[in-house]
Amino acid sequence: MSSHVSISELRATVRRMEERVRGRGDTLTAGLLIAYDKLIPRFRSDLNDERHGLLSRGGALMLIQEVAEAEA
């Protein structure tokens, strides 16, 4: 049986992730965040469910973090 995380919890998690990634301050992360910021409206328009959009944003942020850490 799976339990769903609430939308408000997902919003808070994505907000924390964004703050953490944006706080890195390196050029690679900054460049990737420009692309991420351009994707946010696409997530909203292409994914009709806010939960799916938030999960997609979280996945994108995880990828940015992994790439940035690998390059550091």
Backbone bond lengths (Angstrom), bond angles and torsions (degrees), N, CA, C in turn:
res aa  C-N    CA-C-N  psi(-1)  N-CA   C-N-CA  omega(-1)  CA-C   N-CA-C  phi
1 M - - - 1.439 - - 1.530 108.93 -
2 S 1.326 117.23 130.83 1.455 119.29 -179.38 1.520 109.91 -105.54
3 S 1.311 114.29 145.99 1.463 118.51 176.43 1.522 107.21 -109.67
4 H 1.317 115.88 134.76 1.455 120.70 -179.58 1.517 110.41 -86.91
5 V 1.304 114.39 139.32 1.455 120.59 172.56 1.518 106.53 -79.20
6 S 1.314 117.13 140.32 1.463 120.50 -177.97 1.530 110.80 -68.96
7 I 1.313 114.99 158.30 1.465 120.68 177.23 1.525 110.04 -59.39
8 S 1.294 117.63 -41.02 1.474 119.67 -179.30 1.529 110.87 -64.15
9 E 1.328 117.42 -37.11 1.468 120.31 176.40 1.521 110.82 -67.12
10 L 1.334 117.06 -39.91 1.461 120.10 177.16 1.524 111.27 -63.75
11 R 1.328 116.74 -43.57 1.470 120.44 177.80 1.529 110.42 -57.98
12 A 1.332 116.04 -46.17 1.465 120.81 -179.19 1.524 111.03 -63.74
13 T 1.313 117.00 -40.11 1.458 120.77 179.51 1.519 110.91 -64.97
14 V 1.330 117.19 -46.02 1.468 120.35 179.39 1.528 109.64 -62.95
15 R 1.319 117.43 -40.93 1.464 121.00 178.42 1.541 110.60 -60.40
16 R 1.335 117.22 -44.73 1.477 120.81 178.32 1.528 110.91 -63.73
17 M 1.326 115.77 -42.79 1.465 119.47 179.34 1.526 110.75 -62.06
18 E 1.342 116.51 -44.23 1.458 120.21 178.77 1.526 110.85 -60.38
19 E 1.309 117.10 -44.62 1.469 120.90 179.45 1.526 110.79 -60.39
20 R 1.316 116.52 -44.29 1.459 120.80 -178.93 1.529 111.02 -64.09
21 V 1.337 116.73 -46.87 1.461 120.14 -177.88 1.525 110.41 -68.69
22 R 1.333 117.46 -43.35 1.469 120.19 179.38 1.529 111.53 -63.66
23 G 1.308 117.34 -26.68 1.461 121.56 179.78 1.516 114.27 -73.93
24 R 1.313 117.60 -10.16 1.466 120.35 -179.09 1.529 111.34 -62.74
25 G 1.314 117.37 -45.59 1.457 121.13 174.02 1.521 117.30 79.60
26 D 1.328 119.13 0.49 1.465 118.98 179.13 1.530 110.62 -84.79
27 T 1.310 116.14 161.33 1.471 120.60 -175.23 1.520 112.97 -66.99
28 L 1.303 118.15 -38.09 1.456 120.35 179.05 1.526 110.24 -61.30
29 T 1.315 116.53 -49.27 1.461 120.47 179.48 1.522 110.68 -61.75
30 A 1.326 116.91 -42.08 1.466 120.39 179.40 1.527 110.80 -59.86
31 G 1.328 117.08 -42.53 1.463 120.43 178.20 1.517 112.29 -65.35
32 L 1.316 116.85 -41.72 1.462 120.40 178.48 1.526 111.27 -66.42
33 L 1.318 117.18 -34.47 1.462 120.44 178.68 1.533 111.93 -69.23
34 I 1.324 117.33 -28.81 1.468 119.62 174.10 1.523 109.34 -61.58
35 A 1.327 116.06 -45.67 1.472 120.13 177.53 1.521 110.82 -64.60
36 Y 1.329 117.25 -41.98 1.463 121.94 178.27 1.527 110.97 -58.78
37 D 1.334 116.44 -45.82 1.469 120.66 -179.76 1.526 111.55 -61.69
38 K 1.333 117.01 -32.90 1.468 120.34 177.13 1.527 111.42 -71.86
39 L 1.322 116.76 -26.80 1.465 121.09 -179.65 1.527 113.28 -78.40
40 I 1.302 117.97 -25.97 1.469 120.54 -175.90 1.532 111.93 -53.97
41 P 1.339 119.67 -49.45 1.471 118.41 178.06 1.534 112.69 -62.61
42 R 1.329 116.75 -33.18 1.466 119.37 177.69 1.520 110.90 -67.68
43 F 1.313 117.67 -40.48 1.465 120.18 176.16 1.523 109.47 -58.24
44 R 1.335 115.47 -43.90 1.472 119.58 -178.33 1.527 111.73 -65.26
45 S 1.332 117.39 -40.78 1.465 119.54 -175.83 1.532 112.47 -81.45
46 D 1.320 117.36 -34.90 1.469 120.18 -175.81 1.519 113.34 -84.80
47 L 1.311 116.75 -27.67 1.464 120.87 -177.53 1.524 108.18 -108.49
48 N 1.296 116.74 111.56 1.460 121.36 -174.45 1.521 113.93 -71.74
49 D 1.305 117.16 -17.99 1.469 121.84 -177.72 1.530 108.74 -102.41
50 E 1.323 117.13 123.12 1.468 120.39 -179.23 1.525 111.49 -57.15
51 R 1.319 116.74 -36.54 1.466 120.85 178.69 1.531 110.48 -58.21
52 H 1.328 116.87 -44.84 1.464 120.68 179.80 1.526 110.73 -63.90
53 G 1.322 116.26 -40.75 1.460 120.04 178.33 1.518 112.07 -62.84
54 L 1.318 116.87 -44.06 1.457 121.04 179.61 1.525 111.21 -66.14
55 L 1.326 116.80 -41.45 1.463 119.61 177.77 1.524 110.84 -64.28
56 S 1.327 117.31 -37.40 1.466 121.22 177.46 1.526 110.58 -65.30
57 R 1.320 116.07 -43.09 1.465 119.77 177.59 1.524 110.60 -61.69
58 G 1.330 116.55 -42.31 1.460 119.98 178.18 1.518 111.82 -61.39
59 G 1.330 116.29 -42.17 1.462 120.11 177.84 1.515 112.24 -63.06
60 A 1.328 116.71 -41.70 1.460 121.04 178.16 1.527 110.54 -63.26
61 L 1.320 116.76 -40.91 1.466 120.65 178.76 1.528 111.55 -65.80
62 M 1.335 116.82 -37.57 1.465 119.92 176.68 1.526 110.44 -63.02
63 L 1.320 116.57 -41.37 1.464 120.62 179.29 1.529 110.18 -63.92
64 I 1.320 117.61 -44.88 1.467 121.05 178.19 1.519 109.95 -57.85
65 Q 1.320 116.42 -45.71 1.460 120.67 -179.13 1.526 111.14 -62.31
66 E 1.307 117.55 -44.36 1.468 120.93 -179.72 1.523 111.83 -63.38
67 V 1.331 116.80 -44.96 1.459 120.82 -179.76 1.529 109.98 -63.74
68 A 1.319 116.60 -45.31 1.459 120.99 -179.02 1.531 111.01 -62.96
69 E 1.324 117.32 -41.41 1.466 120.32 179.76 1.523 111.68 -68.58
70 A 1.335 116.46 -35.33 1.465 119.90 178.85 1.534 111.27 -67.00
71 E 1.319 116.29 -32.35 1.457 121.13 -178.99 1.530 112.54 -83.68
72 A 1.320 117.12 -16.11 1.483 120.36 -176.15 1.525 111.36 -74.35
